[in-house]
Amino acid sequence: MKNLRQLLSACVLLSAVSNDTLANLEQPHLDEVVVTATRRPVVADDISSALTFADRDEVLAGLLVTDALSTQVGVYLQQTTPGQGAAIIRGLKGSAILHLVDGIPLSNALFRSAPTPYLAYVPTTAVERIEVIRGTPASLYGSQAVGGVVHVVSRLPQFDSADTEVKRDVSVHFDSAERQQSVRGIFDAGNKSLSMSISGEYLSTGDRRIGGGEKLVPTDFTSKAARFVVVANPSDDRSWVFDLQALEQPKTPRIDELLAGFGQTEPSSSEYFFAPSRRLFARAGHSVSDALLGLDWRIDAGWQRIDDDRITRDLQSSTRRYEENRSDLYAVALNASRETATTSWIVGTDVQTDVVSSARREEDITTMTQTTIQARFPNGSRIDQAAIFGNTDWVISERHSINGGLRYTKVKIDVAETSVNSAARIDVSRISGDLGWVYSFNDAWQLVANAGFGFRAPNISDLGTLGNRPGNRFNIPNTDLREERVQQLDLGMRRRGDGFGIEFMLYTLNFDDRITSVLTGDVTSDGRDVVQSVNATKSSIRGAEVGANVEISERLTANAILNYTWGRETLDSGTVQPADRIPPLSGKLALQFDASATWVLDGWLRMADAQERLSDRDVRDVRINPQGTPGWLIAGTRARWLPNESWSVELLADNLLDKRFRVHGSGIDAPGRNFGVTVRATW
């Protein structure tokens, strides 16, 4: 009843005030946004899918790329430890959400079904915007896009003149809650035919101060990143892009292992560090318009290396473990598209190969002798994937349009033999698809509906993980897994126009043969519960997503969002219980006041209801209070001074009442009262 009362009161508030135009205070109306997560530029109003956007300024306002998703329509952000963050969309997370950078998969063979940190390894200075498709765009992306797509669009240098120009963007930031210090710099040079950009960033944080004044030790980390990109436009209808990105966090602590969690009197580990976490990314892209067969062609080739190395030591153990875990992902995508007065369509093919290397050794900290032991992942395992697809948008009449498509995907998974599992070959061949409908009542109001069916093939993390897991668990491999399958429906209303915009979406999804971690009944010699991934559950998830914005006056804008998710899962044993890690009712109300040409003032309230519907796995998770996660409400404000076109100064105060709270499912309490200052210069 409490959830229902808060949901109703929030809806009344929305009808009186309204929302976060699907992402952020400074975002343009959605009908002006061109979406590229559809694999081709499409005006957002022509798409039936539920969409969320975060722009460049919003990304730069956070420590990590993931911070921009923390207060968005339909997105819930979980953080296991500082330096990381994971989006939860429609109750799904990790490997159930496809993550892309410029169409190249960020999701790899090591993506966990639990919240996964790798999105935080994209440099903030490399991002133009983040596009989130909430739902199942299965014809476009296939395996892994069962809950949605998070697509990072990289920033490219742009010049309109034939004369060579130079642009610079430098910012520094400091805050009090984590003693954060960051500096970012971007240098662009070129003309409309040939341009380049060099950027870099450095971030250092201290131990986090949470609400009430307590400091959590150790929670400090550093991050450094660099990027180099070249763009060539030899003609108006042809372009080339060459992009290199790199980010490294040298030593980031895993807090839920190092601090005692719920139900624990002492932590699970004396040492647990991601050391280092590293992402290298290279992409070459070429596009040409009105070429062969009169079509627009695009080809992208990319390589991504993620190093997920670790240093671990169980509590008071004399044995330290060093891990070297790596994924090398190679991807090529070729698309052909065309747009007419009534249709827009695309056909294409994707090919991907992902190779895993993994090694682990033990060190006796008294004698300093080292011994090679079985790695976390089967060394030499690989996943090969190929697909063909087609997708179209068709304007049937002045008011009606439909979009949809089909995709055939073939996945071959080779799990290498180890001392604890035999070699295995898993082949998955499936058709997936989606269908959407847009009905325009008039120029402002639209009714939208979507249906999709997709799947997710198991990856190496599902099949072959051997080692410690959060919550004092120890995972053993299982090479006998099937693909997961999902069916999803959503229905909504949206309004676009000057002065007022709103989106209201209802959705339902059914997830069959869901891979989940279950207890085997065994216990390791050091007291960890042995678990294994199995196709053990069927999940049913329902929810509502609301976002609105209203211009109260020429200077005052109000924005609000509200997200609600409800989930239930049925185990193979027949037991019915709440679904795993379902976010509570959450939302945000914000006001922006343009006080003058040089001053902008913001204020906001963020809230989450208590989450007391817990699965058995939630209750065992030391990151989650077994009695339920308490609700919370925090307030913040920001003032921005824009003395001229080149300079801006931003003063921020968040969690003003110093509330101690934890976002449900996170491994660490959120920062307490926080004061920050950012100075930025562009010229």
C-alpha positions in Angstrom: 0.0 0.0 0.0 2.8 2.4 0.8 4.2 1.9 -2.8 0.8 2.5 -4.2 0.2 5.7 -2.2 3.6 7.1 -3.3 3.0 6.1 -6.9 -0.4 7.9 -6.9 0.9 11.0 -5.2 3.8 11.2 -7.6 1.5 10.9 -10.5 -0.6 13.7 -9.2 2.6 15.7 -8.8 3.5 14.9 -12.4 0.1 16.1 -13.7 0.5 19.4 -11.8 4.2 20.1 -12.5 5.7 17.7 -15.1 9.1 16.1 -16.0 12.6 15.5 -17.2 12.3 15.6 -20.9 13.4 12.2 -21.2 16.8 12.9 -19.8 18.0 16.2 -18.6 17.3 19.9 -18.0 19.1 21.2 -21.1 18.0 18.6 -23.6 16.1 19.8 -26.7 12.6 18.6 -27.4 12.6 15.0 -28.5 11.2 15.7 -31.9 14.5 17.5 -32.7 16.6 14.5 -31.7 18.1 12.3 -34.3 18.6 8.8 -33.0 21.5 6.6 -34.2 20.9 3.6 -31.9 18.5 2.4 -34.6 21.7 1.9 -36.8 20.7 4.8 -39.0 19.8 8.4 -38.3 16.0 8.5 -37.5 14.0 11.4 -36.0 12.9 10.2 -32.5 9.3 11.0 -33.2 9.2 8.4 -35.9 10.3 5.6 -33.5 7.9 3.7 -31.4 10.5 2.5 -28.9 10.8 4.1 -25.4 13.9 6.3 -25.5 16.2 8.0 -22.9 19.0 10.4 -23.7 21.9 11.9 -21.7 23.8 14.7 -23.5 27.5 15.7 -23.4 27.1 18.3 -20.6 25.3 15.8 -18.4 28.1 13.2 -18.9 30.8 15.7 -18.1 28.9 16.7 -14.9 29.7 13.3 -13.3 32.7 11.4 -12.3 32.0 8.5 -14.6 30.0 8.0 -17.8 27.5 5.9 -15.9 26.7 8.8 -13.5 24.7 10.4 -16.4 22.2 7.6 -16.2 21.5 7.9 -12.5 18.4 10.0 -12.8 16.8 9.1 -16.1 13.5 7.9 -17.3 13.4 4.1 -17.1 17.0 3.7 -15.9 18.2 2.8 -12.4 21.9 2.9 -11.6 23.5 0.4 -9.2 27.0 0.9 -7.9 28.9 -2.0 -6.3 32.0 0.1 -5.6 33.4 3.6 -6.5 34.8 3.7 -10.0 32.0 1.5 -11.4 28.3 1.7 -12.2 25.7 -0.4 -13.9 22.4 0.5 -15.5 19.3 -1.5 -14.6 16.6 -1.2 -17.3 13.1 -2.7 -16.8 14.4 -4.8 -14.0 17.2 -6.3 -16.1 21.0 -5.7 -15.8 24.5 -6.9 -16.8 24.6 -9.2 -19.8 20.8 -8.8 -20.3 21.4 -5.2 -21.5 23.5 -4.7 -24.7 26.1 -2.0 -24.3 27.5 -0.4 -27.5 30.0 2.3 -28.4 29.4 3.7 -31.9 27.7 0.4 -32.8 30.6 -1.8 -31.6 29.7 -4.0 -28.6 31.1 -3.0 -25.3 29.4 -6.1 -23.9 31.8 -9.0 -24.1 32.3 -12.6 -23.1 33.1 -11.7 -19.5 29.9 -9.6 -18.9 28.3 -10.9 -15.8 24.5 -11.5 -15.4 24.9 -9.4 -12.3 25.6 -5.6 -12.5 28.7 -5.2 -14.7 31.2 -2.3 -14.4 32.6 -1.9 -17.9 30.4 1.0 -19.1 32.4 3.1 -16.5 35.5 2.5 -18.6 34.4 4.8 -21.4 36.2 8.2 -21.2 33.7 11.0 -20.4 35.5 13.3 -22.8 34.8 10.9 -25.7 31.0 11.0 -25.3 28.6 13.2 -27.4 25.5 11.6 -25.9 24.1 8.3 -24.5 21.0 6.8 -26.2 19.0 4.2 -24.3 16.4 2.1 -26.0 14.2 0.6 -23.3 12.7 -2.6 -24.6 13.7 -5.4 -26.9 15.0 -4.0 -30.3 15.8 -7.6 -31.2 15.9 -7.3 -35.0 18.6 -4.6 -34.8 20.9 -6.2 -32.2 19.9 -9.7 -31.4 21.5 -11.6 -28.5 21.9 -9.6 -25.3 19.5 -6.9 -26.3 16.7 -8.5 -24.2 16.2 -5.7 -21.8 17.4 -2.7 -23.7 20.4 -1.1 -25.4 22.7 1.5 -24.0 24.4 3.1 -26.9 27.3 5.6 -26.4 27.8 7.9 -29.3 31.3 9.3 -29.4 32.0 13.0 -30.0 33.6 13.9 -33.3 35.4 17.2 -34.1 33.3 19.3 -36.5 34.2 22.4 -38.5 32.1 24.2 -41.1 34.9 26.2 -42.8 37.5 25.3 -45.3 40.0 27.3 -43.2 41.8 25.5 -40.5 40.4 26.3 -37.0 41.3 25.3 -33.4 38.9 24.6 -30.5 39.7 23.9 -26.9 37.7 22.7 -23.9 39.3 22.5 -20.4 37.6 21.9 -17.1 38.6 21.2 -13.5 36.4 20.0 -10.7 36.6 19.5 -6.9 34.2 18.1 -4.4 34.0 17.5 -0.6 32.3 14.1 -0.1 35.0 12.1 -1.8 37.7 14.8 -2.1 37.4 14.3 -5.8 39.8 16.2 -8.1 39.5 15.9 -11.8 40.9 17.7 -14.9 39.7 17.2 -18.5 41.0 18.7 -21.7 40.0 18.5 -25.4 41.9 19.9 -28.3 40.3 20.0 -31.8 41.9 21.2 -35.0 41.0 21.0 -38.6 38.5 22.1 -41.3 35.4 20.7 -42.8 37.4 18.2 -44.9 39.9 16.9 -42.3 39.9 17.3 -38.6 41.4 15.7 -35.5 40.8 15.7 -31.7 43.1 14.8 -28.8 41.6 14.6 -25.3 42.6 13.4 -21.9 41.3 13.2 -18.4 42.5 12.4 -14.9 40.4 11.7 -11.8 41.5 11.1 -8.2 39.2 10.5 -5.3 39.7 10.0 -1.6 37.7 7.8 0.8 34.0 8.4 0.6 32.3 10.3 3.3 28.7 9.1 3.7 25.7 10.7 5.3 26.3 11.4 9.0 30.0 11.9 8.6 31.5 8.4 8.6 34.3 7.7 6.1 34.5 4.3 4.3 38.0 3.0 4.0 39.4 2.1 1.5 37.2 3.6 -1.2 39.7 5.8 -3.0 40.6 5.3 -6.6 42.1 7.0 -9.6 41.2 6.9 -13.3 43.1 8.2 -16.3 42.0 8.3 -20.0 43.1 9.5 -23.4 41.6 9.6 -26.9 42.7 10.4 -30.4 40.3 10.6 -33.4 40.7 11.7 -37.0 37.7 12.5 -39.2 38.0 12.9 -43.0 35.2 14.2 -45.2 36.5 14.1 -48.8 33.1 15.0 -50.1 29.6 15.9 -48.8 28.5 12.3 -49.2 31.5 10.4 -47.9 33.3 10.2 -44.5 36.0 8.3 -42.7 36.5 8.0 -38.9 39.5 6.6 -37.1 39.1 6.5 -33.3 41.4 5.3 -30.4 40.2 5.4 -26.8 41.9 4.2 -23.6 40.9 4.3 -19.9 42.6 2.7 -16.9 41.8 2.5 -13.2 45.1 1.3 -11.7 43.7 0.0 -8.4 40.0 0.1 -7.5 38.8 -1.5 -4.3 35.7 -3.9 -4.2 34.0 -2.5 -1.2 31.5 -5.3 -0.5 34.4 -7.7 0.0 36.5 -5.3 2.1 33.8 -4.0 4.5 31.4 -6.2 6.5 28.0 -6.3 4.9 24.5 -7.1 6.1 24.5 -10.3 8.2 28.3 -10.2 8.5 30.4 -9.4 11.6 33.6 -9.2 9.5 34.4 -8.7 5.8 34.9 -11.6 3.4 38.4 -10.4 2.2 41.5 -8.7 3.5 42.3 -7.6 0.0 40.1 -7.3 -3.1 41.2 -4.8 -5.8 40.6 -4.5 -9.5 44.2 -3.9 -10.4 44.2 -2.7 -13.0 40.9 -2.3 -14.8 41.6 -1.2 -18.4 39.8 -0.7 -21.7 41.4 -0.1 -25.1 39.2 0.6 -28.1 39.9 1.2 -31.8 37.4 1.8 -34.5 37.5 2.5 -38.2 34.3 3.6 -39.9 33.4 4.6 -43.5 30.0 5.8 -44.7 28.9 6.9 -48.2 25.5 8.1 -49.4 23.7 7.3 -52.6 26.4 4.8 -53.7 26.1 1.2 -55.0 22.4 0.4 -55.9 21.5 3.9 -54.9 21.8 3.0 -51.2 23.5 4.6 -48.2 26.4 2.3 -47.1 28.2 2.1 -43.8 30.9 -0.2 -42.5 32.5 -0.2 -39.1 35.3 -2.4 -37.8 36.3 -2.3 -34.2 38.6 -4.0 -31.6 38.1 -3.8 -27.9 40.4 -5.1 -25.2 39.2 -5.2 -21.6 41.6 -6.2 -18.8 39.8 -7.3 -15.6 42.8 -8.1 -13.4 42.5 -8.6 -9.7 44.4 -8.9 -6.5 42.5 -10.8 -3.8 43.2 -12.3 -0.4 40.5 -13.9 1.8 40.1 -12.6 5.3 43.3 -13.1 7.4 44.6 -15.6 4.8 48.3 -16.0 4.2 47.6 -16.5 0.5 47.3 -13.7 -2.0 45.9 -14.3 -5.5 46.9 -12.4 -8.7 44.5 -12.7 -11.6 45.0 -11.7 -15.2 41.7 -11.7 -17.1 41.3 -10.4 -20.7 38.7 -10.2 -23.4 39.7 -9.3 -27.0 36.6 -8.6 -29.0 36.7 -8.0 -32.8 33.6 -6.8 -34.6 32.6 -5.8 -38.2 29.2 -4.5 -39.2 28.1 -3.7 -42.8 24.8 -1.9 -43.3 22.9 -0.6 -46.3 19.9 1.7 -45.9 17.5 3.9 -47.8 14.9 6.5 -47.1 11.9 7.5 -49.2 8.9 9.7 -48.6 7.1 6.9 -46.8 9.7 4.3 -45.8 13.1 4.0 -44.1 14.8 0.6 -44.1 18.1 -1.0 -43.3 19.6 -4.4 -44.0 23.0 -5.6 -42.8 25.3 -8.2 -41.3 27.3 -8.4 -38.1 30.3 -10.6 -37.4 32.0 -10.8 -34.0 34.8 -12.8 -32.4 35.6 -12.6 -28.7 38.7 -14.4 -27.3 39.2 -14.8 -23.5 42.6 -15.2 -21.8 42.9 -15.8 -18.1 45.6 -16.8 -15.6 45.9 -16.9 -11.9 48.7 -17.5 -9.4 48.9 -17.8 -5.6 51.5 -16.1 -3.4 52.4 -17.1 0.1 52.8 -13.7 1.8 55.2 -15.1 4.4 57.6 -16.9 2.0 56.7 -14.9 -1.1 56.7 -18.1 -3.2 54.2 -18.3 -6.1 52.3 -21.1 -7.6 50.1 -21.2 -10.7 46.5 -22.3 -10.1 43.4 -22.7 -12.1 42.3 -19.4 -13.7 39.0 -17.7 -13.1 37.9 -18.3 -16.7 38.8 -21.1 -19.0 41.9 -19.8 -20.8 41.5 -19.7 -24.6 37.7 -19.8 -24.7 36.0 -17.9 -27.4 32.6 -16.8 -28.8 32.0 -16.4 -32.5 28.8 -14.7 -33.7 27.3 -13.9 -37.1 24.0 -12.4 -38.0 21.9 -11.0 -40.8 19.0 -8.6 -40.2 16.5 -6.2 -41.8 14.4 -3.4 -40.2 12.0 -0.9 -41.7 9.9 2.1 -40.8 6.7 2.5 -42.9 4.4 5.5 -42.9 1.0 3.8 -43.7 -1.0 7.0 -43.6 -0.9 10.5 -42.2 -1.6 9.2 -38.7 -0.3 5.6 -38.7 3.2 4.2 -39.0 4.8 0.9 -38.1 8.3 -0.3 -37.7 9.9 -3.7 -37.2 12.1 -6.4 -38.5 13.7 -9.8 -38.1 17.2 -11.1 -37.4 18.9 -14.4 -37.7 21.8 -15.0 -35.3 24.2 -17.9 -35.1 26.4 -18.1 -32.0 29.2 -20.6 -31.5 30.7 -20.9 -28.0 33.9 -22.8 -27.3 34.7 -23.4 -23.6 38.3 -24.5 -23.1 39.1 -27.5 -21.0 40.4 -26.9 -17.5 41.2 -29.0 -14.4 37.6 -28.5 -13.2 35.6 -28.7 -16.4 35.8 -30.5 -19.7 35.8 -28.7 -23.1 32.4 -27.8 -24.4 30.9 -26.5 -27.6 27.5 -24.7 -27.5 25.8 -23.7 -30.7 22.8 -21.4 -30.7 20.8 -20.4 -33.8 17.7 -18.3 -33.4 15.4 -15.8 -35.1 14.5 -12.7 -33.1 12.3 -9.8 -34.0 10.2 -6.8 -33.0 7.2 -4.8 -34.2 6.2 -1.3 -33.3 3.3 1.1 -34.0 2.9 4.9 -33.8 -0.5 6.6 -34.0 -0.4 10.4 -34.1 -3.6 12.0 -32.8 -2.3 15.4 -33.9 1.0 17.2 -34.2 1.7 16.8 -30.4 0.1 13.6 -29.1 1.1 10.0 -30.0 0.1 6.5 -29.0 3.0 4.0 -29.3 3.1 0.2 -28.9 5.9 -2.3 -29.2 6.3 -6.1 -29.1 9.6 -8.0 -29.3 11.0 -11.5 -28.8 14.7 -12.1 -28.3 17.3 -14.3 -26.6 20.6 -14.2 -24.9 23.2 -16.9 -25.5 25.3 -17.9 -22.4 28.7 -16.3 -22.4 32.0 -17.4 -20.8 31.2 -15.7 -17.5 28.0 -17.8 -17.3 29.7 -21.1 -18.4 33.2 -21.1 -16.9 33.7 -18.8 -13.9 35.7 -20.3 -11.1 36.3 -18.2 -8.0 35.0 -16.0 -5.3 31.8 -14.1 -5.8 30.2 -11.3 -3.6 28.3 -12.4 -0.5 30.9 -14.9 0.7 30.2 -17.2 -2.3 32.4 -19.4 -4.5 31.3 -20.0 -8.1 32.0 -23.3 -10.0 31.6 -23.7 -13.8 28.6 -25.2 -15.6 29.1 -25.8 -19.3 25.5 -27.2 -19.7 23.6 -24.0 -20.1 20.9 -23.0 -22.6 20.1 -19.6 -24.1 17.7 -17.3 -22.2 14.5 -16.1 -24.0 12.4 -13.0 -23.5 9.1 -11.7 -24.8 8.2 -8.0 -24.2 5.3 -5.7 -24.7 4.9 -2.0 -24.0 2.2 0.6 -24.6 2.4 4.3 -24.0 1.4 7.9 -24.7 3.7 10.8 -25.4 3.4 14.5 -26.1 6.0 16.7 -27.8 5.8 20.4 -28.3 6.9 23.8 -27.0 6.2 24.3 -23.4 5.1 20.8 -22.4 6.2 17.3 -23.0 5.3 14.0 -21.4 5.9 10.3 -21.8 4.0 7.5 -20.0 4.9 3.9 -20.7 3.6 0.6 -19.4 5.5 -2.6 -20.0 5.5 -6.3 -19.4 8.2 -8.9 -20.1 8.5 -12.6 -19.6 12.0 -14.1 -19.2 12.3 -17.9 -19.7 15.2 -20.2 -18.9 16.9 -17.3 -17.0 20.4 -18.1 -15.9 20.9 -17.5 -12.2 23.3 -18.4 -9.5 22.1 -21.1 -7.1 23.5 -22.8 -4.0 24.9 -26.3 -4.5 24.9 -27.1 -0.8 28.6 -27.4 -0.6 31.0 -25.1 1.3 34.6 -24.3 0.6 37.4 -25.0 3.2 37.4 -21.3 4.0 33.7 -21.1 4.6 32.3 -19.8 1.3 29.0 -21.1 -0.1 29.5 -22.9 -3.4 27.2 -21.7 -6.2 26.7 -22.5 -9.8 24.9 -20.8 -12.7 21.9 -22.7 -14.1 18.8 -22.1 -16.2 16.6 -22.2 -13.1 14.0 -19.4 -13.3 11.2 -17.8 -15.2 10.8 -14.1 -14.5 7.7 -12.0 -15.0 8.4 -8.2 -14.8 5.9 -5.3 -15.1 6.4 -1.6 -14.7 5.6 2.0 -15.6 7.9 4.8 -16.7 6.8 8.5 -16.6 8.7 11.6 -17.7 7.4 15.1 -18.2 8.6 18.7 -18.6 6.7 22.0 -18.4 7.8 25.5 -19.0 6.1 27.3 -16.2 7.2 30.7 -17.4 9.8 32.1 -19.8 12.5 31.6 -17.1 11.2 28.7 -15.0 11.1 25.0 -16.1 9.9 22.1 -14.0 10.9 18.5 -14.7 10.0 15.2 -13.1 10.5 11.5 -13.6 9.0 8.4 -12.0 10.0 4.8 -12.5 8.2 1.7 -11.0 9.1 -1.9 -11.5 7.5 -5.1 -10.1 8.9 -8.6 -10.6 8.2 -12.2 -9.8 10.1 -15.3 -10.6 9.2 -19.0 -10.6 12.0 -21.5 -9.8 12.2 -24.9 -11.4 11.2 -26.3 -8.0 7.9 -24.5 -8.4 8.7 -21.9 -5.7 7.3 -18.4 -6.5 9.1 -15.4 -5.1 9.9 -11.7 -5.9 12.4 -11.3 -8.8 16.0 -10.7 -8.1 17.4 -7.1 -7.6 14.2 -5.3 -8.7 14.5 -1.5 -8.2 12.0 0.2 -5.9 9.7 3.1 -6.9 12.0 6.0 -7.6 11.9 9.5 -9.1 13.1 13.0 -9.3 11.5 16.5 -9.3 13.6 19.4 -10.5 13.3 23.1 -11.2 15.5 25.3 -13.4 15.4 29.1 -13.1 17.2 31.2 -15.7 17.8 34.2 -13.3 19.6 36.3 -16.0 21.7 35.9 -19.0 24.6 34.9 -16.8 23.0 33.0 -13.9 21.1 29.7 -14.0 19.8 28.1 -10.7 18.7 24.5 -10.3 17.1 22.6 -7.4 16.0 19.1 -7.1 14.5 16.3 -5.0 15.4 12.7 -5.5 13.6 9.8 -3.9 13.3 6.1 -3.7 10.7 4.1 -1.8 11.6 1.2 0.5 12.2 -2.1 -1.3 10.9 -5.0 0.8 10.1 -7.4 -2.0 13.3 -9.5 -1.9 14.2 -12.8 -3.5 16.0 -15.5 -1.6 19.2 -14.4 -3.4 18.6 -10.8 -2.4 18.3 -11.9 1.3 21.6 -13.8 1.0 23.4 -10.8 -0.7 25.5 -9.0 1.9 24.9 -5.7 -0.1 21.2 -5.8 0.6 19.5 -5.4 4.0 17.6 -8.7 4.5 14.8 -6.6 6.1 14.6 -4.5 3.0 16.3 -1.4 1.7 14.9 1.7 3.4 13.4 4.5 1.3 15.1 7.9 1.1 14.6 11.5 0.0 17.5 13.9 -0.7 17.7 17.5 -1.9 20.3 19.4 -3.9 20.9 22.7 -5.7 23.3 24.1 -8.2 24.2 27.6 -9.4 25.9 28.2 -12.8 27.6 31.5 -13.7 28.2 32.2 -17.4 30.2 35.5 -17.5 30.8 35.1 -21.2 30.8 32.6 -24.1 34.1 31.1 -23.0 33.8 30.6 -19.2 31.4 28.9 -16.8 31.6 28.3 -13.1 29.3 25.8 -11.4 28.7 25.5 -7.7 26.9 22.4 -6.4 25.5 21.3 -3.1 23.9 17.8 -3.0 22.3 15.7 -0.2 21.9 18.9 1.8 20.4 17.2 4.9 23.3 14.8 5.0 21.0 11.8 4.6 22.6 8.4 5.1 21.2 6.1 2.4 22.0 3.3 0.0 20.6 2.8 -3.5 19.0 -0.6 -3.5 21.4 -3.4 -4.6 24.5 -1.2 -4.3 27.5 -2.4 -2.4 28.2 1.0 -0.8 26.3 3.8 0.8 25.9 7.0 -1.3 27.9 10.1 -0.6 26.8 12.4 2.2 26.5 16.1 2.1 28.6 17.2 -0.9 29.8 20.5 -2.1 31.5 20.9 -5.5 32.9 23.4 -7.9 33.6 23.1 -11.6 35.4 25.7 -13.7 35.2 25.2 -17.5 36.7 27.2 -20.4 36.0 26.7 -24.1 37.6 28.8 -26.8 
